[in-house]
Amino acid sequence: MNYTARQLKLVSQLHKVGVDALLITHLPNIRYLCGFTGTAGVLLVSAHSSKPKLTFYTDGRYSRQAADQVQGAKVVIRRKSAFAEALDALKRAKFKSLGFESEHLFYSDYRILSNATRGKLRLKPTSGVVEDLRMIKDADEIERIKAAVLAGSGLFPNALEAIKVGVAENEIAGELEFQARRAGAEGMSFDTIVAAGLRSALPHGRASDQPIPADGFIILDYGVILAGYCSDMTRTIHVGRASRERRRMYDAIREAQLASIEAVRPGREAGEVDEAGRTLLKKAGYGEYFTHSTGHGVGIEVHEQPRLAKGQTRKLLPGMVITIEPGIYIPEEGGVRIEDMVLVTESGHEVLTPTTKDLIEV
């Protein structure tokens, strides 16, 4: 990973934001900028000059890990908490202004920060400064994401084998997660969704103790973390022979998903990609049952920018990795969702998820 390039880009952004330094408390952002994967740390980035000056604060539990992982930053380890140590440094610093991550800093910590620096420097809330850099994946990140996608897709046959009438949703999720670990995954990207029968009408129906019914859709939504990067995929299958109306639901989602994928290219607004699939669902009579956005970015975190939803004007750029996942959710009937991960390329897009989108009946 080219951490130096990332740090230089951040300093350039801080000049535009108008702050002398940025206090970073969101661990995924810290990992992105210097490589630290632990669970306690604070990163202070100075933008006094064009050359980045980074200081990483953590405690003694992570002394060896920080020495092995942190790149491009001075490591400071003390008995105090990382946040307290950073505050002591800020009291001595000659900054005039300090940005902080307004979406990630606890209010209680903000009050401590404010009291500690009152009269010494101006605090400025920032939003998405590092996250905006993270939207555009470099070549190393894309390779890791592709590997995570293939690892997740490779688990789909295991899920199909585990599905049997009367088996609990939790058991299917557990088998998926067990096989993911055996295949080398660091963990799951999020709590695995297995929603069967009427529960398939729940967009985020995490696996429960409900047994698989003898008839109906099953939504399988899961992802794995591999080498620090997430994957995310959804497939909907049917237990028993699907009725004509259920096939119509499934076909509508598949066509809507393909339409949104086809709309992915550099320069298109995120809202236009959402509208491409949503328009088809409206024409098919399912518009009111599509109740969430079309997709989101994926990387170190499973939900990143950009957000693909109605009215979103952010333009797609090469290097973005997004999901396309329209859904239909009809109460007391069931639901269907199909989700792929898609890379925005220089000339269009590349679908990363190789799993079939044909309706599978088990």
TIDRENRO-721234 format. One record per residue (C-alpha): residue number from 0; residue in three letters; chain; x, y, z. Coordinates in steps of 0.001 Angstrom, whole numbers. Example, Ala and Ser with C-alpha at 12.3 -4.5 7.8 and 13.67 -1.06 7.14 Angstrom:
<atoms>
ATOM   k   r c      px      py      pz
ATOM   0 Ala A   12300   -4500    7800
ATOM   1 Ser A   13670   -1060    7140
</atoms>
This chain:
<atoms>
ATOM   k   r c      px      py      pz
ATOM   0 Met A       0       0       0
ATOM   1 Asn A    1289    3462    -913
ATOM   2 Tyr A     708    5235    2397
ATOM   3 Thr A    2937    8168    1416
ATOM   4 Ala A     686    9038   -1530
ATOM   5 Arg A   -2384    8887     705
ATOM   6 Gln A    -778   11130    3303
ATOM   7 Leu A     210   13688     663
ATOM   8 Lys A   -3332   13749    -693
ATOM   9 Leu A   -4689   14298    2802
ATOM  10 Val A   -2385   17251    3442
ATOM  11 Ser A   -3568   18791     189
ATOM  12 Gln A   -7171   18356    1347
ATOM  13 Leu A   -6434   19942    4721
ATOM  14 His A   -5085   23024    2960
ATOM  15 Lys A   -8399   23273    1118
ATOM  16 Val A  -10394   22779    4320
ATOM  17 Gly A   -8368   25518    5989
ATOM  18 Val A   -6918   23786    9030
ATOM  19 Asp A   -3340   23398   10236
ATOM  20 Ala A   -3874   19849   11462
ATOM  21 Leu A   -6440   17068   11691
ATOM  22 Leu A   -7115   14821   14678
ATOM  23 Ile A   -8206   11422   13366
ATOM  24 Thr A  -10071    9118   15743
ATOM  25 His A  -11913    6801   13314
ATOM  26 Leu A   -9899    3576   13237
ATOM  27 Pro A  -10641    2672    9575
ATOM  28 Asn A   -9301    6092    8570
ATOM  29 Ile A   -6186    5523   10678
ATOM  30 Arg A   -5670    2151    9028
ATOM  31 Tyr A   -6054    3699    5586
ATOM  32 Leu A   -3473    6399    6281
ATOM  33 Cys A    -738    4511    8145
ATOM  34 Gly A   -1582     790    8258
ATOM  35 Phe A   -2407     293   11947
ATOM  36 Thr A   -5042   -2419   12467
ATOM  37 Gly A   -5414   -2336   16250
ATOM  38 Thr A   -8410   -1151   18240
ATOM  39 Ala A   -6979    1841   20127
ATOM  40 Gly A   -5174    4797   18641
ATOM  41 Val A   -5303    8422   17554
ATOM  42 Leu A   -3540    9952   14569
ATOM  43 Leu A   -2531   13622   14404
ATOM  44 Val A   -1742   14938   10931
ATOM  45 Ser A       4   18286   10533
ATOM  46 Ala A    -525   20283    7349
ATOM  47 His A    1916   23084    8152
ATOM  48 Ser A    3844   22323    4983
ATOM  49 Ser A    3458   20285    1827
ATOM  50 Lys A    5318   17414    3502
ATOM  51 Pro A    3087   15358    5809
ATOM  52 Lys A    3967   15117    9501
ATOM  53 Leu A    2011   12388   11250
ATOM  54 Thr A    2120   11277   14869
ATOM  55 Phe A     362    8111   15990
ATOM  56 Tyr A    -574    7728   19656
ATOM  57 Thr A   -1423    4428   21290
ATOM  58 Asp A    -838    2550   24546
ATOM  59 Gly A    1541    -191   25635
ATOM  60 Arg A    -720   -3020   24504
ATOM  61 Tyr A      92   -2105   20910
ATOM  62 Ser A    3773   -1199   21110
ATOM  63 Arg A    4927   -4166   19015
ATOM  64 Gln A    1984   -4000   16629
ATOM  65 Ala A    2455    -281   16040
ATOM  66 Ala A    6178    -750   15422
ATOM  67 Asp A    5436   -3465   12853
ATOM  68 Gln A    2515   -1808   11079
ATOM  69 Val A    2612    1983   11254
ATOM  70 Gln A    4157    3625    8209
ATOM  71 Gly A    4933    7288    7637
ATOM  72 Ala A    4114    8354   11199
ATOM  73 Lys A    6041    8800   14423
ATOM  74 Val A    4765    6327   17029
ATOM  75 Val A    4236    7621   20568
ATOM  76 Ile A    3411    5109   23311
ATOM  77 Arg A    2668    6227   26864
ATOM  78 Arg A     804    4971   29902
ATOM  79 Lys A   -2035    7395   29267
ATOM  80 Ser A   -4780    6698   26756
ATOM  81 Ala A   -4041    7588   23157
ATOM  82 Phe A   -6549   10434   23256
ATOM  83 Ala A   -5105   11894   26465
ATOM  84 Glu A   -1581   11730   25079
ATOM  85 Ala A   -2675   13497   21904
ATOM  86 Leu A   -4295   16223   24006
ATOM  87 Asp A   -1026   16834   25848
ATOM  88 Ala A     748   17219   22513
ATOM  89 Leu A   -1906   19633   21239
ATOM  90 Lys A   -1447   21843   24298
ATOM  91 Arg A    2210   22274   23297
ATOM  92 Ala A    1598   22550   19551
ATOM  93 Lys A    1817   25786   17608
ATOM  94 Phe A   -1218   25130   15443
ATOM  95 Lys A   -3716   27912   14986
ATOM  96 Ser A   -6549   25628   13898
ATOM  97 Leu A   -7371   21944   14361
ATOM  98 Gly A   -9886   19887   12432
ATOM  99 Phe A  -11628   16958   14058
ATOM 100 Glu A  -13840   14203   12637
ATOM 101 Ser A  -17279   15462   13604
ATOM 102 Glu A  -18986   12208   12610
ATOM 103 His A  -16709   10055   14739
ATOM 104 Leu A  -15638   12025   17817
ATOM 105 Phe A  -17808   11372   20878
ATOM 106 Tyr A  -19382   14505   22330
ATOM 107 Ser A  -17773   13772   25699
ATOM 108 Asp A  -14344   13643   24013
ATOM 109 Tyr A  -15131   16832   22102
ATOM 110 Arg A  -15806   18636   25388
ATOM 111 Ile A  -12493   17401   26778
ATOM 112 Leu A  -10732   18508   23586
ATOM 113 Ser A  -12432   21888   23660
ATOM 114 Asn A  -11543   22538   27292
ATOM 115 Ala A   -7947   21419   26808
ATOM 116 Thr A   -7330   23665   23802
ATOM 117 Arg A   -9467   26690   24702
ATOM 118 Gly A   -7541   29858   23941
ATOM 119 Lys A   -4767   27905   22223
ATOM 120 Leu A   -6283   26986   18853
ATOM 121 Arg A   -9518   27092   16889
ATOM 122 Leu A  -11436   23842   16542
ATOM 123 Lys A  -13149   23151   13232
ATOM 124 Pro A  -15498   20212   12624
ATOM 125 Thr A  -14791   18321    9413
ATOM 126 Ser A  -16829   15698    7580
ATOM 127 Gly A  -15623   13016    5213
ATOM 128 Val A  -12120   14394    4599
ATOM 129 Val A  -10425   10989    4743
ATOM 130 Glu A  -13516    9108    3573
ATOM 131 Asp A  -13541   11093     324
ATOM 132 Leu A   -9991    9923    -357
ATOM 133 Arg A  -10981    6347     449
ATOM 134 Met A  -13697    6368   -2238
ATOM 135 Ile A  -11119    6010   -5022
ATOM 136 Lys A   -9374    2670   -4649
ATOM 137 Asp A   -5805    2203   -5834
ATOM 138 Ala A   -4579    -905   -7654
ATOM 139 Asp A   -3582   -2717   -4451
ATOM 140 Glu A   -6979   -2089   -2895
ATOM 141 Ile A   -8823   -3255   -5988
ATOM 142 Glu A   -6887   -6529   -5986
ATOM 143 Arg A   -7741   -7121   -2337
ATOM 144 Ile A  -11392   -6328   -2930
ATOM 145 Lys A  -11527   -8671   -5910
ATOM 146 Ala A  -10037  -11459   -3767
ATOM 147 Ala A  -12634  -10826   -1045
ATOM 148 Val A  -15442  -10887   -3636
ATOM 149 Leu A  -14263  -14210   -5031
ATOM 150 Ala A  -13922  -15652   -1535
ATOM 151 Gly A  -17484  -14620    -707
ATOM 152 Ser A  -18868  -15924   -3973
ATOM 153 Gly A  -17095  -19214   -3397
ATOM 154 Leu A  -19167  -19766    -255
ATOM 155 Phe A  -22481  -19660   -2098
ATOM 156 Pro A  -22519  -23399   -2931
ATOM 157 Asn A  -21989  -24135     791
ATOM 158 Ala A  -25052  -22047    1609
ATOM 159 Leu A  -27143  -23910    -947
ATOM 160 Glu A  -26038  -27250     509
ATOM 161 Ala A  -27027  -26116    4005
ATOM 162 Ile A  -30549  -25035    3019
ATOM 163 Lys A  -33135  -27650    3902
ATOM 164 Val A  -36736  -27356    5008
ATOM 165 Gly A  -36861  -27178    8798
ATOM 166 Val A  -33244  -26064    9258
ATOM 167 Ala A  -32948  -22814   11240
ATOM 168 Glu A  -31743  -19663    9507
ATOM 169 Asn A  -29036  -19387   12195
ATOM 170 Glu A  -27664  -22788   11222
ATOM 171 Ile A  -27297  -21730    7589
ATOM 172 Ala A  -25587  -18500    8634
ATOM 173 Gly A  -23311  -20436   10967
ATOM 174 Glu A  -22282  -22813    8198
ATOM 175 Leu A  -21499  -19885    5918
ATOM 176 Glu A  -19388  -18195    8572
ATOM 177 Phe A  -17589  -21422    9492
ATOM 178 Gln A  -16687  -22070    5876
ATOM 179 Ala A  -15585  -18438    5477
ATOM 180 Arg A  -13104  -18864    8333
ATOM 181 Arg A  -11868  -22131    6914
ATOM 182 Ala A  -11268  -20385    3602
ATOM 183 Gly A   -9063  -17775    5295
ATOM 184 Ala A  -11451  -14888    5930
ATOM 185 Glu A  -10640  -12589    8858
ATOM 186 Gly A  -14340  -12378    9610
ATOM 187 Met A  -17651  -11419    8105
ATOM 188 Ser A  -18269   -7937    6721
ATOM 189 Phe A  -21497   -7721    8771
ATOM 190 Asp A  -23987   -9972   10546
ATOM 191 Thr A  -25068  -12531    7961
ATOM 192 Ile A  -28597  -12105    6641
ATOM 193 Val A  -30651  -15249    6094
ATOM 194 Ala A  -34315  -14271    5773
ATOM 195 Ala A  -36735  -17007    4683
ATOM 196 Gly A  -40414  -17092    3791
ATOM 197 Leu A  -42341  -14086    5087
ATOM 198 Arg A  -39166  -12822    6734
ATOM 199 Ser A  -37653  -12259    3279
ATOM 200 Ala A  -39793   -9097    3211
ATOM 201 Leu A  -37415   -7649    5848
ATOM 202 Pro A  -34598   -5810    4031
ATOM 203 His A  -32193   -6474    6927
ATOM 204 Gly A  -33600   -9741    8259
ATOM 205 Arg A  -30582  -11064   10126
ATOM 206 Ala A  -30549  -14809   10634
ATOM 207 Ser A  -32933  -16026   13341
ATOM 208 Asp A  -34001  -19321   14876
ATOM 209 Gln A  -36901  -19549   12408
ATOM 210 Pro A  -36876  -22800   10416
ATOM 211 Ile A  -36797  -22697    6626
ATOM 212 Pro A  -40403  -23072    5379
ATOM 213 Ala A  -41437  -25500    2644
ATOM 214 Asp A  -42263  -22671     230
ATOM 215 Gly A  -40989  -19143    -322
ATOM 216 Phe A  -38002  -16924   -1036
ATOM 217 Ile A  -34782  -16921     981
ATOM 218 Ile A  -32568  -13845     917
ATOM 219 Leu A  -28883  -14575    1552
ATOM 220 Asp A  -26845  -11407    2130
ATOM 221 Tyr A  -23289  -11735    3415
ATOM 222 Gly A  -19705  -10709    2878
ATOM 223 Val A  -16214  -11572    4058
ATOM 224 Ile A  -13180   -9570    5149
ATOM 225 Leu A   -9956  -10610    3468
ATOM 226 Ala A   -6654   -8764    3954
ATOM 227 Gly A   -8565   -5884    5527
ATOM 228 Tyr A  -11079   -5379    2704
ATOM 229 Cys A  -14761   -6287    2582
ATOM 230 Ser A  -17040   -7987     116
ATOM 231 Asp A  -20841   -7846     -21
ATOM 232 Met A  -23247   -9938   -2089
ATOM 233 Thr A  -26912  -10937   -2053
ATOM 234 Arg A  -28711  -13735   -3819
ATOM 235 Thr A  -32347  -14755   -3466
ATOM 236 Ile A  -33361  -18367   -3960
ATOM 237 His A  -36730  -20091   -3727
ATOM 238 Val A  -37742  -23163   -1746
ATOM 239 Gly A  -40024  -25292   -3880
ATOM 240 Arg A  -41497  -24331   -7224
ATOM 241 Ala A  -41927  -20559   -7545
ATOM 242 Ser A  -45344  -19313   -8590
ATOM 243 Arg A  -45817  -17172  -11691
ATOM 244 Glu A  -46159  -14018   -9571
ATOM 245 Arg A  -42993  -14774   -7620
ATOM 246 Arg A  -41106  -15378  -10847
ATOM 247 Arg A  -42398  -12033  -12042
ATOM 248 Met A  -41037  -10391   -8858
ATOM 249 Tyr A  -37685  -12050   -9326
ATOM 250 Asp A  -37435  -11125  -13003
ATOM 251 Ala A  -38326   -7511  -12201
ATOM 252 Ile A  -35464   -7256   -9721
ATOM 253 Arg A  -32996   -8897  -12055
ATOM 254 Glu A  -33902   -6494  -14862
ATOM 255 Ala A  -33755   -3488  -12516
ATOM 256 Gln A  -30366   -4548  -11207
ATOM 257 Leu A  -28993   -5007  -14713
ATOM 258 Ala A  -30339   -1583  -15716
ATOM 259 Ser A  -28596     109  -12798
ATOM 260 Ile A  -25359   -1736  -13525
ATOM 261 Glu A  -25556    -630  -17159
ATOM 262 Ala A  -25849    2988  -15963
ATOM 263 Val A  -22529    2803  -14096
ATOM 264 Arg A  -19815    4784  -15813
ATOM 265 Pro A  -17506    7724  -14985
ATOM 266 Gly A  -19298   11044  -14827
ATOM 267 Arg A  -22752    9624  -14068
ATOM 268 Glu A  -24407   10912  -10920
ATOM 269 Ala A  -25084    8364   -8193
ATOM 270 Gly A  -28755    9313   -8285
ATOM 271 Glu A  -28954    8470  -11991
ATOM 272 Val A  -27784    4914  -11299
ATOM 273 Asp A  -30464    4605   -8639
ATOM 274 Glu A  -33122    5970  -10969
ATOM 275 Ala A  -32278    3542  -13781
ATOM 276 Gly A  -33424     519  -11803
ATOM 277 Arg A  -36105    2286   -9788
ATOM 278 Thr A  -37867    3409  -12971
ATOM 279 Leu A  -38200    -183  -14174
ATOM 280 Leu A  -39599   -1314  -10830
ATOM 281 Lys A  -42169    1467  -10929
ATOM 282 Lys A  -43273     445  -14436
ATOM 283 Ala A  -43598   -3163  -13257
ATOM 284 Gly A  -45824   -2057  -10371
ATOM 285 Tyr A  -43293   -2644   -7591
ATOM 286 Gly A  -42082     912   -6994
ATOM 287 Glu A  -43576    1262   -3522
ATOM 288 Tyr A  -41879   -1954   -2402
ATOM 289 Phe A  -38338    -771   -3128
ATOM 290 Thr A  -37658     941     191
ATOM 291 His A  -33904    1574     344
ATOM 292 Ser A  -31089    2989   -1759
ATOM 293 Thr A  -29605    1147   -4734
ATOM 294 Gly A  -26114     779   -3318
ATOM 295 His A  -23051    2045   -1505
ATOM 296 Gly A  -19292    2056   -1655
ATOM 297 Val A  -17266    -838    -215
ATOM 298 Gly A  -13665    -996     971
ATOM 299 Ile A  -12059   -1139    4401
ATOM 300 Glu A  -15624    -747    5671
ATOM 301 Val A  -18594   -2477    4104
ATOM 302 His A  -20554     780    3923
ATOM 303 Glu A  -18565    3661    2470
ATOM 304 Gln A  -19168    6590     173
ATOM 305 Pro A  -20581    7060   -2399
ATOM 306 Arg A  -24226    6416   -1596
ATOM 307 Leu A  -26347    5503   -4605
ATOM 308 Ala A  -29771    6892   -3830
ATOM 309 Lys A  -32420    9220   -5159
ATOM 310 Gly A  -31164   12782   -5519
ATOM 311 Gln A  -27480   11975   -4904
ATOM 312 Thr A  -25444   14214   -7192
ATOM 313 Arg A  -21951   12887   -6498
ATOM 314 Lys A  -20383   11805   -9799
ATOM 315 Leu A  -18929    8340  -10194
ATOM 316 Leu A  -15170    8215  -10770
ATOM 317 Pro A  -12787    5463  -11921
ATOM 318 Gly A  -11593    3425   -8947
ATOM 319 Met A  -14849    3529   -7027
ATOM 320 Val A  -16167     130   -5931
ATOM 321 Ile A  -19914      81   -5331
ATOM 322 Thr A  -22796   -2303   -4779
ATOM 323 Ile A  -25909   -2483   -6942
ATOM 324 Glu A  -28709   -4046   -4892
ATOM 325 Pro A  -32345   -3147   -5666
ATOM 326 Gly A  -35019   -5055   -3777
ATOM 327 Ile A  -38740   -5748   -3544
ATOM 328 Tyr A  -40278   -6349    -109
ATOM 329 Ile A  -43987   -7148      53
ATOM 330 Pro A  -45384   -7647    3577
ATOM 331 Glu A  -47046  -11029    4187
ATOM 332 Glu A  -45657  -12243     842
ATOM 333 Gly A  -41861  -12059     772
ATOM 334 Gly A  -38963  -10275    -803
ATOM 335 Val A  -36270  -10437   -3456
ATOM 336 Arg A  -32875   -8735   -3636
ATOM 337 Ile A  -29884   -9271   -5926
ATOM 338 Glu A  -26575   -7575   -5156
ATOM 339 Asp A  -23285   -7412   -7026
ATOM 340 Met A  -20122   -5438   -6409
ATOM 341 Val A  -19112   -3259   -9362
ATOM 342 Leu A  -15872   -1425  -10154
ATOM 343 Val A  -16090    1905  -11979
ATOM 344 Thr A  -13479    1791  -14750
ATOM 345 Glu A  -12052    4444  -17068
ATOM 346 Ser A  -14541    3526  -19793
ATOM 347 Gly A  -17499    2062  -17891
ATOM 348 His A  -17699    -669  -15300
ATOM 349 Glu A  -16642   -4176  -14338
ATOM 350 Val A  -18976   -6512  -12442
ATOM 351 Leu A  -16840   -8229   -9814
ATOM 352 Thr A  -19374  -10728   -8442
ATOM 353 Pro A  -19363  -13871  -10620
ATOM 354 Thr A  -22301  -15727   -9018
ATOM 355 Thr A  -25253  -16525  -11271
ATOM 356 Lys A  -28352  -14353  -11095
ATOM 357 Asp A  -30671  -17057  -12424
ATOM 358 Leu A  -33463  -18042  -10040
ATOM 359 Ile A  -32401  -21152   -8128
ATOM 360 Glu A  -35119  -23400   -6728
ATOM 361 Val A  -34159  -25860   -3993
</atoms>
